[in-house]
Amino acid sequence: QAKVWPEHQESGIGGAAAMQRPAAQRMIALFVAAAAAAFARAASDSSAPPPIFGGEPAAKAFEVWLSNWRNFYAHAKVEDSGVPQLKDKDLPKAFHGVPPKIVPAAGGAASGGVVSEGIGYALMIEGMMAAQGDKWALNLGLGLARSWLGMVQGTSDASEEPLGGADDNDGSASKVDVRPYGVSAIAGKGPGGVSTWKFPRKACLALSNHSPTPCHGSATDGDEDALLGMMYLAAALDYPDDFVDLVARSVVAFASADLGFPDMYRTLPDGQRIYVPKTGSQWGGLTPSGGKFKREQGVPDWCYDPGYFSPATYRTFRDFTQKHWRPEFDEYLPPTLDGKSTSVKDLADTFDSAVLAGYNILYYS
């Protein structure tokens, strides 16, 4: 049920450029075309179930779409992509010997590189397919996840501080009390966290709202898709300890960088804290326009993107942490700015509140 969104609320405190979606647009176009062809073939067959319910026409359309979609990355060259690659010894065992995969992007701000949205969407799809027993999907998904971890790290040297959604590999990605607010990467066996939105980072030097700095900051849509895919990969692998550890760190970083956990909230009259989904680690949601944690330059204040709102994903993140959390993961939880520790319950509540906030903003807009 929707709660009334008050005009005045008690506050806690108070990126990436807005990303165009060429890969996603092509993907949707392919699916629509394939679906239309399959539905037309079934039109004269009165025994065919309604496609909306996932009958044979929809299944065939999906197979055609998936085959076309995989052409974007199944055999794409990684060497010249600018995406950093980590060594086997720096990653969980499931990645050992798995070749990296990328999704080349083209069009608009995505031109000339690899964006987190493309990697994230492909990783989500392959993770879901892998969890259903598709072995090729498992290999593709791990290859995409391997590149994702390289993008989180920001360099091919795992001994350096991870980049995450920060401006540089200066350690700020792992600290909650420096700009941009939140922990966006947590070091470990494979850096867990959110990724800078585009590689190679130098590709952003020509963009007006980035110049003269390289690409920096995460994009929430790519982050949530990639992490969801990694959860499905964990299931396909039967939840190995080192892989679950990686996913747990990534979920904590997502909540902190892209939702504002634990300090960037509003409080409803009944006392419930609300976190508003951001557009990335550097702006959107409740990111303030000024002060220590001010938003990225050249972007709107208090921006909420309905296209990034993913309630089912947030609930999945909540359920994963509640089911697979281990006491040793508590050290990954960021403290509040006044030094108070946080709990896995606080983390789970953050995902629930992001669902509530997203629906209310849509309802009352």
C-alpha positions in Angstrom: 0.0 0.0 0.0 1.2 3.5 -0.8 2.1 5.8 2.0 1.5 9.6 1.8 4.7 11.2 0.7 5.1 14.2 3.1 6.2 17.6 1.8 8.6 18.1 4.8 10.7 15.3 6.1 13.6 15.0 8.6 16.8 14.5 6.6 20.0 12.6 6.8 22.6 14.1 4.5 21.6 15.7 1.5 28.6 10.5 -11.6 28.0 9.3 -14.5 26.6 11.3 -17.4 23.1 10.3 -18.4 23.5 7.2 -20.5 21.9 6.6 -23.8 20.7 3.1 -24.5 21.7 2.0 -28.0 22.4 -1.6 -27.1 19.2 -1.9 -25.2 17.2 -0.3 -28.0 18.7 -2.7 -30.5 18.0 -5.6 -28.2 14.3 -4.6 -27.7 13.9 -4.1 -31.5 15.3 -7.5 -32.1 12.9 -9.1 -29.6 9.9 -7.2 -30.9 10.7 -8.2 -34.5 11.2 -11.9 -33.6 8.1 -11.9 -31.4 6.0 -10.4 -34.2 7.2 -13.0 -36.7 6.5 -15.9 -34.2 3.0 -14.5 -33.3 2.1 -14.1 -37.0 3.0 -17.8 -37.6 0.8 -18.8 -34.6 -2.1 -16.6 -35.6 -3.8 -19.3 -37.7 -3.2 -22.0 -35.1 -6.1 -21.9 -32.7 -4.3 -24.3 -30.3 -1.4 -21.9 -29.7 -1.6 -20.3 -26.2 -1.7 -16.5 -25.8 2.0 -15.3 -26.2 1.7 -13.1 -23.2 1.5 -16.2 -21.0 4.8 -17.5 -22.4 3.5 -20.0 -24.9 5.4 -21.6 -27.7 5.4 -18.4 -29.9 7.0 -16.4 -27.1 9.5 -19.1 -26.4 10.6 -19.2 -30.0 10.8 -15.5 -30.2 13.0 -15.5 -27.1 15.3 -18.0 -28.7 15.7 -15.9 -31.8 16.3 -12.8 -29.8 18.8 -14.5 -27.5 20.8 -15.7 -30.5 21.0 -12.2 -31.9 21.7 -10.6 -28.6 24.6 -13.0 -27.9 26.2 -11.9 -31.2 27.0 -8.6 -29.5 29.4 -10.3 -27.1 30.0 -14.0 -27.6 33.0 -13.4 -29.9 33.8 -9.7 -29.3 37.4 -8.8 -28.9 38.4 -7.8 -25.4 42.0 -6.8 -26.1 41.4 -3.3 -27.4 38.3 -2.5 -25.4 40.0 -0.6 -22.6 38.3 -2.9 -20.0 40.9 -3.9 -17.3 41.4 -7.6 -16.7 42.4 -9.2 -13.4 44.5 -12.3 -13.0 43.0 -15.7 -11.9 44.8 -15.5 -8.6 42.9 -12.3 -7.7 39.4 -13.7 -8.4 37.1 -16.4 -6.9 37.8 -19.9 -8.2 34.9 -20.0 -10.5 36.6 -17.5 -12.8 39.8 -19.4 -13.2 40.5 -20.2 -16.8 37.3 -18.4 -18.0 38.0 -15.9 -20.9 36.6 -12.4 -20.4 33.6 -11.1 -22.4 32.5 -7.6 -23.3 29.6 -5.9 -24.9 30.8 -3.3 -27.4 28.6 -0.1 -27.4 27.8 2.3 -30.2 25.7 5.4 -30.5 25.4 8.6 -28.4 27.4 8.8 -25.2 28.1 5.1 -25.4 30.1 5.4 -28.7 33.6 4.1 -28.8 33.8 1.9 -25.7 32.1 -0.5 -23.3 29.4 0.8 -20.9 28.2 -0.8 -17.7 24.6 -1.0 -19.0 25.5 -3.3 -21.8 27.7 -5.6 -19.6 25.0 -5.5 -16.9 22.1 -6.5 -19.1 24.1 -9.3 -20.8 25.2 -10.5 -17.4 21.7 -10.5 -16.0 20.4 -12.5 -19.0 23.2 -15.1 -18.9 23.0 -15.5 -15.2 19.3 -16.3 -15.4 19.9 -18.8 -18.2 22.8 -20.4 -16.3 20.6 -20.9 -13.3 18.3 -22.9 -15.5 21.1 -25.2 -16.5 22.5 -23.6 -19.6 26.2 -24.4 -19.5 27.2 -22.0 -22.3 25.3 -19.2 -20.4 27.3 -20.0 -17.3 30.6 -19.6 -19.3 29.4 -16.4 -20.9 28.0 -15.0 -17.7 31.3 -15.7 -15.8 33.2 -14.1 -18.7 31.0 -11.0 -18.5 31.3 -10.9 -14.7 35.1 -11.1 -15.0 35.1 -8.0 -17.1 32.7 -6.3 -14.7 35.2 -6.9 -11.8 37.9 -5.4 -13.9 35.7 -2.3 -14.4 35.1 -2.2 -10.6 38.8 -2.4 -10.0 39.5 0.2 -12.7 43.0 -1.2 -13.4 44.5 -4.6 -14.0 46.5 -4.4 -10.8 44.5 -5.8 -7.9 46.9 -4.4 -5.4 45.7 -0.9 -6.1 42.7 0.7 -4.5 39.5 -0.1 -6.5 37.9 2.6 -8.6 34.2 1.7 -8.2 32.0 4.7 -8.6 34.6 7.2 -7.4 36.7 9.8 -9.4 40.0 8.0 -9.1 41.8 5.0 -7.6 42.6 7.0 -4.5 40.8 4.9 -1.8 37.7 7.1 -1.8 35.5 4.3 -3.3 35.9 2.3 0.0 35.1 5.2 2.3 31.7 6.5 3.2 32.8 9.9 4.5 34.4 11.4 1.4 32.9 12.5 -1.9 31.1 10.9 -3.6 29.1 9.7 -0.6 29.0 6.0 0.0 31.1 2.9 -0.4 31.1 1.9 -4.1 33.8 -0.8 -4.0 35.0 -3.3 -1.3 38.3 -5.1 -1.9 38.6 -8.8 -1.5 38.9 -11.9 -3.7 37.6 -10.0 -6.7 36.6 -6.4 -6.0 33.0 -6.3 -5.1 31.0 -3.2 -6.0 29.6 -1.0 -8.8 31.5 0.0 -11.9 32.5 3.2 -13.5 30.0 3.6 -16.3 32.3 3.6 -19.3 35.6 2.2 -20.5 38.1 3.2 -21.7 37.8 6.1 -19.3 39.6 8.5 -21.7 36.5 8.3 -24.0 34.7 10.8 -21.7 37.3 13.6 -22.2 35.3 14.9 -25.2 32.0 15.0 -23.3 31.0 18.5 -22.2 29.9 17.6 -18.7 33.0 15.5 -18.0 35.8 17.4 -19.7 38.6 17.6 -18.8 38.2 14.5 -16.6 38.0 10.8 -17.6 34.8 8.7 -17.2 33.9 8.4 -13.6 30.9 7.5 -11.5 28.5 4.5 -11.7 25.1 4.1 -13.5 22.4 2.5 -11.4 20.8 0.6 -14.2 23.9 -1.2 -15.2 24.9 -1.9 -11.5 21.6 -3.5 -10.5 21.4 -5.7 -13.6 25.0 -6.9 -13.2 24.6 -7.7 -9.5 21.3 -9.5 -10.2 23.1 -11.6 -12.8 25.9 -12.4 -10.4 23.3 -13.7 -7.9 21.9 -16.1 -10.5 25.5 -17.2 -11.3 26.0 -17.9 -7.6 22.9 -20.1 -7.7 24.1 -21.9 -10.9 27.4 -22.6 -9.1 25.6 -23.8 -6.0 26.7 -20.8 -3.9 30.5 -21.4 -3.4 31.8 -19.4 -0.4 34.2 -17.1 -2.2 31.5 -16.3 -4.8 28.9 -15.5 -2.2 31.4 -13.3 -0.4 32.0 -11.4 -3.7 28.2 -10.9 -4.2 27.7 -9.8 -0.6 30.3 -7.1 -0.9 28.8 -6.0 -4.2 25.3 -5.7 -2.7 26.6 -3.6 0.2 28.4 -1.3 -2.2 25.3 -1.0 -4.4 23.1 0.0 -1.5 25.7 2.5 -0.3 26.7 4.1 -3.7 23.4 3.9 -5.6 20.8 4.1 -2.8 22.7 6.2 -0.2 23.0 3.7 2.6 23.3 4.4 5.5 23.1 8.3 5.8 21.4 9.6 2.7 17.7 9.2 3.7 14.5 11.0 4.6 12.2 10.0 7.5 8.4 9.6 7.1 6.1 10.8 9.9 5.8 7.2 11.2 9.6 7.1 11.7 10.5 4.9 8.7 13.6 5.8 6.9 13.4 6.1 3.1 16.2 5.8 0.6 15.5 7.2 -2.9 17.1 5.3 -5.8 19.9 7.4 -7.4 21.0 7.6 -11.0 24.5 6.5 -10.0 27.2 7.0 -7.4 27.7 10.7 -8.3 24.2 12.2 -8.6 20.4 11.7 -8.4 18.2 10.6 -5.6 18.9 12.6 -2.4 22.4 13.6 -3.4 22.7 17.2 -2.3 23.4 20.1 -4.7 26.1 21.6 -2.5 28.3 20.8 0.5 30.8 18.0 1.1 28.8 15.4 -0.8 27.6 17.6 -3.7 26.4 16.0 -6.9 28.3 15.8 -10.1 28.5 19.1 -12.1 26.2 19.7 -15.0 23.4 17.4 -14.0 19.9 18.2 -12.4 19.3 18.4 -8.7 17.2 15.7 -7.0 16.9 13.6 -10.1 14.8 10.4 -10.1 14.8 8.1 -13.1 11.8 5.8 -13.4 13.8 3.7 -15.9 16.3 2.9 -13.2 13.7 1.9 -10.6 13.8 -1.9 -10.2 11.7 -3.0 -7.3 11.9 -6.8 -8.0 15.7 -6.5 -8.1 15.8 -4.7 -4.8 13.7 -7.4 -3.2 16.0 -10.0 -4.6 19.0 -8.2 -3.1 17.2 -8.1 0.2 16.3 -11.8 0.1 19.9 -12.8 -1.0 21.5 -11.0 1.9 19.0 -12.4 4.4 19.5 -15.9 3.2 23.2 -16.0 2.6 24.6 -13.5 5.1 27.4 -14.7 7.4 28.7 -13.0 10.5 32.1 -12.2 8.9 30.2 -10.1 6.3 29.4 -7.5 9.0 32.8 -5.9 8.4 31.7 -4.9 4.9 28.8 -2.8 6.2 29.7 0.9 6.2 29.3 2.9 9.4 27.2 6.1 9.6 28.9 9.4 9.4 28.8 9.7 13.2 30.6 6.4 13.5 27.7 4.1 14.5 27.8 0.5 13.2 25.1 -0.8 10.8 23.5 -4.2 10.5 22.3 -6.6 7.9 18.7 -5.7 9.0 19.5 -2.0 8.2 20.7 -3.2 4.8 17.5 -5.2 4.1 15.3 -2.3 5.3 17.2 0.0 2.8 16.0 -2.2 -0.1 12.4 -2.3 1.1 12.4 1.5 1.6 13.8 2.1 -1.9 10.8 0.1 -3.3 8.4 2.2 -1.2 10.0 5.5 -2.2 10.1 4.6 -5.9 6.4 3.7 -6.1 5.4 6.8 -4.1 7.4 9.2 -6.3 5.7 7.7 -9.4 2.3 7.8 -7.8 2.4 11.4 -6.6 4.3 12.8 -9.6 
